[in-house]
Amino acid sequence: MAITLYGIPNCDTVKKARNWLEQENIAYQFHDFRKDGLESAQVEQWIDELGWETLVNKRSTSWKALDDNQRKSMDAKSALAAILESPTLIKRPLLDNGKSRNVGFKAADYEQILKT
């Protein structure tokens, strides 16, 4: 199974996920949102699968940087545009194990997702 971890390298939660994967000897590819970019179709698939409310980190500085109107009127379509403009709106990390996508990091969740 090909595993991709999406995020930004300086995010503490991404660092924890990467450390866990390495300690468990689980091979993965790291995709840096900022450096490697994101494809519209890919983000659209994530929104369809997870819902924009799950995908968007409403506690991030990127979310807080949006104006009130953008935050109040956010829907799947506007979330797609906002994420493409500012990928750090995505809750990090995003783990893609080839079968499902999950956001955030909890060791117990990763254990269940990747070792079953």
N, C-alpha and C positions, 0 to 999 in steps of 0.2 A: 504494500500500500504506500503510495507516494503522499507524504505529508508536507504541507506548506504552512508556515506560520507567518501571518501578515502583521505588520506593526511598524514601529519606529524604534531604532536601537537604543535610544536614551530613555525610553519609558520603563519605569521600575517594574511594572507588571509583566511587560514583555521580557525583561531580563530574568524575572523569576521563572517564566514559562520556558525560556531557552535553557536556563540552568537545569530545570527539572528534566527536560528532554535529553540533555547531554548526560546527566547523572543516570538516567534510565537507559542509556545507550540506544536511543530512538533516533534514527536518521530523519532529518527534515531539511527542507529548504527554507531559508528566511527571505521574505519579500518585504523590502522597505518601501512603505507607501510613498514617501517623499522622493526617494532616489529612483525606484523602479516604476513608479506611477501605478495607475489603476485604469482598467478598461471599463467603459460604460456598461457593456453587456455583463461583465462580471459583477459589478456593483448592483445592477438591476436584478441579477439572479440571487444575490445575497438578500436584497430587500424582499424579493418574492418568497424566499425560503424562511428567513428569520423575522421579517417585518421591520419596517424602518425604525419603529420604537425600540426594538432590541438592538439594532445595529448602531444607532446613533447614541453616543455617550453624552447625556444631558448634564453631566457634571464636569465636562471638559472645558478648558479655556476657549476652545474653538466654538463650542455651543454658546458660551457666554458672550463671545464676540459678535454673534449674530444680533441683528436688531430685533426688538420685541415683536414686530410684525412677522418677521421670518420665523421666529420660534413659535408664535401662536398659530400661524397658518401652515405649519409644516405638514406635509403629507408625503406619500411614496414618491411622487414625481419631483416635488421640490427637494426632498431629501437626497434623491439621486444627483440633482444638480449641485446641491450644497456639498455633498461628499466629493464629487469630482473636482470641485473648486478647492475644497479644503479636506483632504483625506484624513486629517487628524480628528475629524468628527466621529470616525468609527471607533466604537468601543474596542479597546485593545487588550490582548492580542486577539486576532481572528485565526482560529485553527481550522484548517481544511484537511481532513484525512482521506479525501477522495469519495467518501460516502455521505458525509455531513459536515456542516460548518457550525462552529461554536465560538462565542465571544467571551472574553474575560479569561481568567485563569484561577482554577482551584485544582490542587494536586489530585484530590479524590476524583474530580470530574475527568481529568486527563487520564487517570488510571483506568477508569471505566471505559472511556472512549477508545483508548489506544491499546489496551491490553486484553480486550475481550474478543 
